[in-house]
Amino acid sequence: MDPKLKKELMDDLDRFLKRREFYRRVGKAWKRGYLLYGPPGTGKSSLIAAMANYLKFDIYDLELSNLHSNADLRRLIASTANRSILVIEDIDCTIDLQDRQHGGYNKSDNQLTLSGLLNFIDGLWTSCGDERIIVFTTNHKDRLDPALLRPGRMDMHIHMSYCTPSGFKILASNYLRIESHCLFTEIEGLIKEVEVTPAEVAEELMKSEDPDIALAGLVAFLQQKKKQMKCSEESKSEVEKVNEQSKQSPGKKKVKESKRKKARGGKSRR
C-alpha cells in the first residue's frame, strides 16, 4: 500500500478501538465500515488479513449467494462474535442488489434484498454486538447502489491501485530483503508507464531468491507488458481512425452527388 494511505487506515482503526464510550453516548452501534475497491490482484484480500492481524480480530467471510432471505442474514449475523471483521467480497456481483430501483425496496424476509443488507449495515441487526468491522470489496465501485456508499455504511473508501514505485520497494524488501539495487531505477520507471498489479510483481520476485535474477526477470516482464500495451493502443487508434473515416465518407459522397446534380442541371438549362 501507499505508506500515507496505510497510516491513515491504521490511525482510523486505532481511533475506532478507543471510542467505545463515544459510540454508546451517541447511540450508534460500535462498528466501522470499509470499502476496498480496485482491479483484481491489488491486495484487497491481503489487506483484510493484515487488518485482522493488526487488531487481533476474527474474520467471518459472509457468502451472500448462499443466503435465501433477510431472515437467513439476520440469523447468520447473530451467530458472529464481538471483535470480528465481517467480510463481503465482490459485493457488486455476489447477489442482485438493484431491487430498490425496481420497486422492491420493502420486500419481506422471504428473500435477500438490498433493504435487508442496508439494515444489517446500519446496525439494526448488529446492535447486540460490539467492535464489529464490516469490509466490502469490489472491482467496480461504479456498479454499487449509492445507498451502500454513504458514510455510516461504508465509512472509509480505500482505493487499491496498481503497483507504485514505493509499493515495489516494499515488495522487494519483503521478498528479496534488499533496500536498493542497480535495476531499481529502471524498474520504477517501467512501473510508472505500465499498469501492473502488486500480485504480478510479487509473482516475478518469487521466481528466484537471487536479487539479480529476480529483478532481471521483473524488468523483462515489465518490458513485455509495455510492448503489449503499446500494441493495444495502436490497434485501438487504428480502429478509431477507421470509424472516423467511415463517418466522414457518407458526407463526402453527398457533396460529390450534389455537385454532379448541379452540373447536370446547368447543362440542361443551356
C-alpha positions as YAML, in Angstrom:
chain: A
units: angstrom
residues:
- id: 1
  name: MET
  ca: [0.00, 0.00, 0.00]
- id: 2
  name: ASP
  ca: [0.93, 3.61, -0.34]
- id: 3
  name: PRO
  ca: [2.60, 4.46, 3.02]
- id: 4
  name: LYS
  ca: [0.41, 7.54, 3.53]
- id: 5
  name: LEU
  ca: [-2.80, 5.59, 2.91]
- id: 6
  name: LYS
  ca: [-1.56, 2.80, 5.17]
- id: 7
  name: LYS
  ca: [-1.01, 5.27, 8.02]
- id: 8
  name: GLU
  ca: [-4.47, 6.81, 7.50]
- id: 9
  name: LEU
  ca: [-6.05, 3.35, 7.74]
- id: 10
  name: MET
  ca: [-4.09, 2.37, 10.85]
- id: 11
  name: ASP
  ca: [-4.97, 5.67, 12.54]
- id: 12
  name: ASP
  ca: [-8.64, 5.10, 11.69]
- id: 13
  name: LEU
  ca: [-8.57, 1.58, 13.14]
- id: 14
  name: ASP
  ca: [-6.83, 2.78, 16.33]
- id: 15
  name: ARG
  ca: [-9.39, 5.56, 16.75]
- id: 16
  name: PHE
  ca: [-12.24, 3.09, 16.30]
- id: 17
  name: LEU
  ca: [-10.93, 0.81, 19.05]
- id: 18
  name: LYS
  ca: [-10.71, 3.66, 21.57]
- id: 19
  name: ARG
  ca: [-14.24, 5.02, 21.05]
- id: 20
  name: ARG
  ca: [-16.47, 2.54, 22.87]
- id: 21
  name: GLU
  ca: [-17.94, 5.20, 25.18]
- id: 22
  name: PHE
  ca: [-18.35, 7.63, 22.28]
- id: 23
  name: TYR
  ca: [-20.48, 5.18, 20.28]
- id: 24
  name: ARG
  ca: [-22.52, 4.39, 23.36]
- id: 25
  name: ARG
  ca: [-23.07, 8.09, 24.12]
- id: 26
  name: VAL
  ca: [-24.28, 8.98, 20.62]
- id: 27
  name: GLY
  ca: [-26.44, 5.84, 20.39]
- id: 28
  name: LYS
  ca: [-24.69, 4.20, 17.45]
- id: 29
  name: ALA
  ca: [-23.68, 0.57, 17.03]
- id: 30
  name: TRP
  ca: [-19.95, 0.19, 17.70]
- id: 31
  name: LYS
  ca: [-18.97, -0.66, 14.16]
- id: 32
  name: ARG
  ca: [-16.99, 0.69, 11.24]
- id: 33
  name: GLY
  ca: [-17.44, 0.08, 7.52]
- id: 34
  name: TYR
  ca: [-14.71, -0.05, 4.88]
- id: 35
  name: LEU
  ca: [-14.93, -0.36, 1.09]
- id: 36
  name: LEU
  ca: [-11.87, -1.75, -0.67]
- id: 37
  name: TYR
  ca: [-12.08, -1.21, -4.41]
- id: 38
  name: GLY
  ca: [-9.72, -1.61, -7.34]
- id: 39
  name: PRO
  ca: [-8.59, -4.07, -10.04]
- id: 40
  name: PRO
  ca: [-8.06, -7.77, -9.23]
- id: 41
  name: GLY
  ca: [-4.66, -8.58, -7.76]
- id: 42
  name: THR
  ca: [-4.16, -5.26, -5.96]
- id: 43
  name: GLY
  ca: [-4.20, -6.74, -2.45]
- id: 44
  name: LYS
  ca: [-7.75, -6.31, -1.17]
- id: 45
  name: SER
  ca: [-7.96, -9.74, 0.49]
- id: 46
  name: SER
  ca: [-4.41, -9.40, 1.82]
- id: 47
  name: LEU
  ca: [-5.31, -6.06, 3.39]
- id: 48
  name: ILE
  ca: [-8.26, -7.64, 5.21]
- id: 49
  name: ALA
  ca: [-5.92, -10.28, 6.65]
- id: 50
  name: ALA
  ca: [-3.48, -7.53, 7.68]
- id: 51
  name: MET
  ca: [-6.27, -5.61, 9.42]
- id: 52
  name: ALA
  ca: [-7.32, -8.72, 11.34]
- id: 53
  name: ASN
  ca: [-3.73, -9.41, 12.41]
- id: 54
  name: TYR
  ca: [-3.22, -5.79, 13.47]
- id: 55
  name: LEU
  ca: [-6.42, -5.69, 15.56]
- id: 56
  name: LYS
  ca: [-6.32, -9.36, 16.63]
- id: 57
  name: PHE
  ca: [-9.90, -9.74, 15.38]
- id: 58
  name: ASP
  ca: [-11.58, -12.83, 13.95]
- id: 59
  name: ILE
  ca: [-12.70, -12.86, 10.32]
- id: 60
  name: TYR
  ca: [-16.13, -14.01, 9.10]
- id: 61
  name: ASP
  ca: [-16.49, -14.38, 5.34]
- id: 62
  name: LEU
  ca: [-20.16, -13.78, 4.54]
- id: 63
  name: GLU
  ca: [-21.15, -15.63, 1.37]
- id: 64
  name: LEU
  ca: [-24.39, -13.83, 0.46]
- id: 65
  name: SER
  ca: [-25.05, -16.07, -2.54]
- id: 66
  name: ASN
  ca: [-25.75, -18.93, -0.12]
- id: 67
  name: LEU
  ca: [-28.43, -16.97, 1.73]
- id: 68
  name: HIS
  ca: [-32.05, -17.08, 0.61]
- id: 69
  name: SER
  ca: [-33.67, -14.41, 2.77]
- id: 70
  name: ASN
  ca: [-33.15, -11.45, 5.07]
- id: 71
  name: ALA
  ca: [-34.02, -13.78, 7.95]
- id: 72
  name: ASP
  ca: [-31.05, -16.01, 7.00]
- id: 73
  name: LEU
  ca: [-28.77, -12.99, 7.08]
- id: 74
  name: ARG
  ca: [-30.13, -11.93, 10.47]
- id: 75
  name: ARG
  ca: [-29.51, -15.38, 11.97]
- id: 76
  name: LEU
  ca: [-26.03, -15.54, 10.48]
- id: 77
  name: ILE
  ca: [-25.01, -12.15, 11.89]
- id: 78
  name: ALA
  ca: [-26.40, -13.04, 15.31]
- id: 79
  name: SER
  ca: [-24.07, -16.04, 15.42]
- id: 80
  name: THR
  ca: [-20.88, -14.00, 14.96]
- id: 81
  name: ALA
  ca: [-18.74, -12.91, 17.91]
- id: 82
  name: ASN
  ca: [-17.58, -9.50, 19.07]
- id: 83
  name: ARG
  ca: [-14.18, -8.18, 17.96]
- id: 84
  name: SER
  ca: [-14.71, -9.50, 14.47]
- id: 85
  name: ILE
  ca: [-14.35, -8.42, 10.85]
- id: 86
  name: LEU
  ca: [-17.33, -9.31, 8.66]
- id: 87
  name: VAL
  ca: [-16.25, -9.58, 5.03]
- id: 88
  name: ILE
  ca: [-18.43, -9.45, 1.93]
- id: 89
  name: GLU
  ca: [-16.20, -9.84, -1.12]
- id: 90
  name: ASP
  ca: [-17.18, -8.80, -4.67]
- id: 91
  name: ILE
  ca: [-20.34, -7.13, -3.39]
- id: 92
  name: ASP
  ca: [-21.23, -5.94, -6.91]
- id: 93
  name: CYS
  ca: [-21.62, -9.49, -8.26]
- id: 94
  name: THR
  ca: [-22.40, -11.61, -5.19]
- id: 95
  name: ILE
  ca: [-26.16, -11.08, -5.41]
- id: 96
  name: ASP
  ca: [-28.53, -8.79, -7.32]
- id: 97
  name: LEU
  ca: [-28.83, -5.71, -5.11]
- id: 98
  name: GLN
  ca: [-30.65, -3.44, -7.53]
- id: 99
  name: ASP
  ca: [-34.13, -4.13, -6.17]
- id: 100
  name: ARG
  ca: [-34.53, -0.58, -4.82]
- id: 101
  name: GLN
  ca: [-34.69, 0.67, -8.42]
- id: 102
  name: HIS
  ca: [-37.29, -1.91, -9.37]
- id: 103
  name: GLY
  ca: [-39.85, -1.21, -6.68]
- id: 104
  name: GLY
  ca: [-38.68, -3.98, -4.35]
- id: 105
  name: TYR
  ca: [-37.07, -1.99, -1.57]
- id: 106
  name: ASN
  ca: [-39.56, -3.04, 1.11]
- id: 107
  name: LYS
  ca: [-39.87, -6.70, 0.30]
- id: 108
  name: SER
  ca: [-40.44, -9.25, 3.05]
- id: 109
  name: ASP
  ca: [-37.95, -11.53, 4.76]
- id: 110
  name: ASN
  ca: [-38.71, -14.26, 2.21]
- id: 111
  name: GLN
  ca: [-35.80, -13.14, 0.08]
- id: 112
  name: LEU
  ca: [-32.48, -11.37, 0.48]
- id: 113
  name: THR
  ca: [-32.86, -7.72, -0.53]
- id: 114
  name: LEU
  ca: [-30.86, -4.54, -0.56]
- id: 115
  name: SER
  ca: [-33.17, -3.26, 2.17]
- id: 116
  name: GLY
  ca: [-32.17, -6.19, 4.36]
- id: 117
  name: LEU
  ca: [-28.49, -5.64, 3.68]
- id: 118
  name: LEU
  ca: [-28.77, -1.94, 4.47]
- id: 119
  name: ASN
  ca: [-30.48, -2.75, 7.76]
- id: 120
  name: PHE
  ca: [-27.61, -5.08, 8.59]
- id: 121
  name: ILE
  ca: [-25.03, -2.39, 7.84]
- id: 122
  name: ASP
  ca: [-26.93, 0.28, 9.78]
- id: 123
  name: GLY
  ca: [-26.66, -1.81, 12.90]
- id: 124
  name: LEU
  ca: [-30.29, -2.82, 13.34]
- id: 125
  name: TRP
  ca: [-29.22, -6.45, 13.37]
- id: 126
  name: THR
  ca: [-25.76, -5.94, 14.89]
- id: 127
  name: SER
  ca: [-26.65, -3.68, 17.81]
- id: 128
  name: CYS
  ca: [-26.37, -6.64, 20.16]
- id: 129
  name: GLY
  ca: [-22.65, -6.93, 19.36]
- id: 130
  name: ASP
  ca: [-19.62, -4.70, 19.89]
- id: 131
  name: GLU
  ca: [-16.45, -3.91, 17.97]
- id: 132
  name: ARG
  ca: [-17.65, -5.06, 14.59]
- id: 133
  name: ILE
  ca: [-15.86, -4.07, 11.40]
- id: 134
  name: ILE
  ca: [-17.60, -4.58, 8.07]
- id: 135
  name: VAL
  ca: [-15.45, -4.79, 4.93]
- id: 136
  name: PHE
  ca: [-16.79, -4.84, 1.39]
- id: 137
  name: THR
  ca: [-14.63, -5.43, -1.66]
- id: 138
  name: THR
  ca: [-15.38, -4.75, -5.30]
- id: 139
  name: ASN
  ca: [-13.57, -4.43, -8.61]
- id: 140
  name: HIS
  ca: [-16.21, -1.96, -9.84]
- id: 141
  name: LYS
  ca: [-17.22, 0.74, -7.38]
- id: 142
  name: ASP
  ca: [-19.39, 2.45, -10.00]
- id: 143
  name: ARG
  ca: [-21.76, -0.56, -10.08]
- id: 144
  name: LEU
  ca: [-22.77, -0.20, -6.43]
- id: 145
  name: ASP
  ca: [-26.00, 1.41, -5.33]
- id: 146
  name: PRO
  ca: [-25.29, 4.90, -3.89]
- id: 147
  name: ALA
  ca: [-27.21, 3.88, -0.76]
- id: 148
  name: LEU
  ca: [-24.41, 1.45, 0.06]
- id: 149
  name: LEU
  ca: [-21.64, 4.00, -0.36]
- id: 150
  name: ARG
  ca: [-22.69, 6.74, 2.04]
- id: 151
  name: PRO
  ca: [-20.93, 7.39, 5.39]
- id: 152
  name: GLY
  ca: [-22.37, 5.28, 8.19]
- id: 153
  name: ARG
  ca: [-22.40, 2.26, 5.90]
- id: 154
  name: MET
  ca: [-19.08, 2.35, 4.07]
- id: 155
  name: ASP
  ca: [-17.31, 4.94, 6.18]
- id: 156
  name: MET
  ca: [-13.89, 4.80, 4.55]
- id: 157
  name: HIS
  ca: [-13.30, 4.11, 0.86]
- id: 158
  name: ILE
  ca: [-9.83, 2.70, 0.13]
- id: 159
  name: HIS
  ca: [-8.65, 2.55, -3.47]
- id: 160
  name: MET
  ca: [-6.32, -0.40, -4.03]
- id: 161
  name: SER
  ca: [-4.39, 0.76, -7.07]
- id: 162
  name: TYR
  ca: [-1.83, -0.73, -9.42]
- id: 163
  name: CYS
  ca: [1.71, -1.10, -8.11]
- id: 164
  name: THR
  ca: [3.64, 2.13, -7.50]
- id: 165
  name: PRO
  ca: [7.41, 2.65, -7.17]
- id: 166
  name: SER
  ca: [7.07, 2.87, -3.37]
- id: 167
  name: GLY
  ca: [4.96, -0.29, -3.38]
- id: 168
  name: PHE
  ca: [7.61, -2.08, -5.43]
- id: 169
  name: LYS
  ca: [10.32, -1.14, -2.91]
- id: 170
  name: ILE
  ca: [8.24, -2.62, -0.08]
- id: 171
  name: LEU
  ca: [7.76, -5.84, -2.07]
- id: 172
  name: ALA
  ca: [11.47, -6.03, -2.90]
- id: 173
  name: SER
  ca: [12.29, -5.58, 0.79]
- id: 174
  name: ASN
  ca: [9.82, -8.27, 1.85]
- id: 175
  name: TYR
  ca: [10.65, -10.85, -0.82]
- id: 176
  name: LEU
  ca: [14.34, -10.27, -1.55]
- id: 177
  name: ARG
  ca: [15.46, -8.50, 1.63]
- id: 178
  name: ILE
  ca: [17.11, -5.67, -0.27]
- id: 179
  name: GLU
  ca: [16.66, -1.90, 0.00]
- id: 180
  name: SER
  ca: [18.43, -0.89, -3.20]
- id: 181
  name: HIS
  ca: [19.77, -2.34, -6.45]
- id: 182
  name: CYS
  ca: [21.17, -1.08, -9.73]
- id: 183
  name: LEU
  ca: [17.94, -2.17, -11.51]
- id: 184
  name: PHE
  ca: [15.62, -0.24, -9.18]
- id: 185
  name: THR
  ca: [15.65, 2.95, -11.27]
- id: 186
  name: GLU
  ca: [14.74, 1.11, -14.49]
- id: 187
  name: ILE
  ca: [12.00, -0.89, -12.74]
- id: 188
  name: GLU
  ca: [10.48, 2.18, -11.12]
- id: 189
  name: GLY
  ca: [10.40, 3.94, -14.49]
- id: 190
  name: LEU
  ca: [8.63, 0.98, -16.12]
- id: 191
  name: ILE
  ca: [6.12, 0.72, -13.27]
- id: 192
  name: LYS
  ca: [5.15, 4.36, -13.90]
- id: 193
  name: GLU
  ca: [4.46, 3.54, -17.55]
- id: 194
  name: VAL
  ca: [2.52, 0.26, -17.31]
- id: 195
  name: GLU
  ca: [-0.40, -0.99, -15.23]
- id: 196
  name: VAL
  ca: [0.92, -3.88, -13.18]
- id: 197
  name: THR
  ca: [-0.63, -5.27, -10.02]
- id: 198
  name: PRO
  ca: [1.31, -5.92, -6.80]
- id: 199
  name: ALA
  ca: [0.38, -9.61, -7.21]
- id: 200
  name: GLU
  ca: [2.11, -9.73, -10.61]
- id: 201
  name: VAL
  ca: [5.22, -8.04, -9.23]
- id: 202
  name: ALA
  ca: [5.29, -10.39, -6.25]
- id: 203
  name: GLU
  ca: [4.99, -13.42, -8.53]
- id: 204
  name: GLU
  ca: [8.05, -12.32, -10.51]
- id: 205
  name: LEU
  ca: [10.05, -11.66, -7.34]
- id: 206
  name: MET
  ca: [9.23, -15.16, -6.06]
- id: 207
  name: LYS
  ca: [10.85, -16.86, -9.03]
- id: 208
  name: SER
  ca: [14.32, -16.61, -7.56]
- id: 209
  name: GLU
  ca: [15.94, -15.79, -4.22]
- id: 210
  name: ASP
  ca: [18.87, -14.24, -6.12]
- id: 211
  name: PRO
  ca: [18.04, -10.49, -6.41]
- id: 212
  name: ASP
  ca: [19.92, -10.15, -9.71]
- id: 213
  name: ILE
  ca: [17.92, -12.94, -11.35]
- id: 214
  name: ALA
  ca: [14.57, -11.96, -9.84]
- id: 215
  name: LEU
  ca: [14.88, -8.27, -10.74]
- id: 216
  name: ALA
  ca: [16.13, -9.04, -14.26]
- id: 217
  name: GLY
  ca: [13.08, -11.25, -14.73]
- id: 218
  name: LEU
  ca: [10.84, -8.44, -13.47]
- id: 219
  name: VAL
  ca: [12.42, -6.00, -15.94]
- id: 220
  name: ALA
  ca: [11.76, -8.41, -18.82]
- id: 221
  name: PHE
  ca: [8.17, -8.92, -17.62]
- id: 222
  name: LEU
  ca: [7.52, -5.16, -17.41]
- id: 223
  name: GLN
  ca: [9.08, -4.53, -20.83]
- id: 224
  name: GLN
  ca: [6.80, -7.20, -22.30]
- id: 225
  name: LYS
  ca: [3.76, -5.58, -20.68]
- id: 226
  name: LYS
  ca: [4.83, -2.20, -22.05]
- id: 227
  name: LYS
  ca: [5.12, -3.66, -25.55]
- id: 228
  name: GLN
  ca: [1.68, -5.27, -25.25]
- id: 229
  name: MET
  ca: [0.19, -2.02, -24.01]
- id: 230
  name: LYS
  ca: [1.71, -0.13, -26.95]
- id: 231
  name: CYS
  ca: [0.32, -2.66, -29.44]
- id: 232
  name: SER
  ca: [-3.10, -2.43, -27.81]
- id: 233
  name: GLU
  ca: [-3.07, 1.37, -28.00]
- id: 234
  name: GLU
  ca: [-2.01, 1.28, -31.67]
- id: 235
  name: SER
  ca: [-4.79, -1.19, -32.51]
- id: 236
  name: LYS
  ca: [-7.31, 0.99, -30.69]
- id: 237
  name: SER
  ca: [-6.06, 4.04, -32.54]
- id: 238
  name: GLU
  ca: [-6.42, 2.25, -35.90]
- id: 239
  name: VAL
  ca: [-9.99, 1.22, -35.09]
- id: 240
  name: GLU
  ca: [-10.89, 4.77, -34.07]
- id: 241
  name: LYS
  ca: [-9.30, 6.09, -37.27]
- id: 242
  name: VAL
  ca: [-11.30, 3.68, -39.43]
- id: 243
  name: ASN
  ca: [-14.52, 4.55, -37.58]
- id: 244
  name: GLU
  ca: [-13.84, 8.26, -38.05]
- id: 245
  name: GLN
  ca: [-13.24, 7.80, -41.77]
- id: 246
  name: SER
  ca: [-16.41, 5.76, -42.15]
- id: 247
  name: LYS
  ca: [-18.37, 8.57, -40.50]
- id: 248
  name: GLN
  ca: [-16.90, 11.16, -42.84]
- id: 249
  name: SER
  ca: [-17.29, 9.11, -46.06]
- id: 250
  name: PRO
  ca: [-21.11, 9.47, -46.40]
- id: 251
  name: GLY
  ca: [-20.76, 13.23, -46.14]
- id: 252
  name: LYS
  ca: [-18.16, 13.35, -48.90]
- id: 253
  name: LYS
  ca: [-20.34, 11.20, -51.14]
- id: 254
  name: LYS
  ca: [-23.29, 13.55, -50.64]
- id: 255
  name: VAL
  ca: [-21.16, 16.57, -51.55]
- id: 256
  name: LYS
  ca: [-19.96, 14.85, -54.73]
- id: 257
  name: GLU
  ca: [-23.50, 13.83, -55.67]
- id: 258
  name: SER
  ca: [-24.71, 17.39, -55.08]
- id: 259
  name: LYS
  ca: [-22.01, 18.80, -57.36]
- id: 260
  name: ARG
  ca: [-22.92, 16.30, -60.08]
- id: 261
  name: LYS
  ca: [-26.61, 17.25, -59.89]
- id: 262
  name: LYS
  ca: [-25.74, 20.96, -60.18]
- id: 263
  name: ALA
  ca: [-23.50, 20.26, -63.17]
- id: 264
  name: ARG
  ca: [-26.26, 18.28, -64.91]
- id: 265
  name: GLY
  ca: [-28.81, 20.99, -64.13]
- id: 266
  name: GLY
  ca: [-26.54, 23.68, -65.66]
- id: 267
  name: LYS
  ca: [-26.10, 21.71, -68.90]
- id: 268
  name: SER
  ca: [-29.85, 21.19, -69.32]
- id: 269
  name: ARG
  ca: [-30.54, 24.92, -68.93]
- id: 270
  name: ARG
  ca: [-28.01, 25.64, -71.64]
...
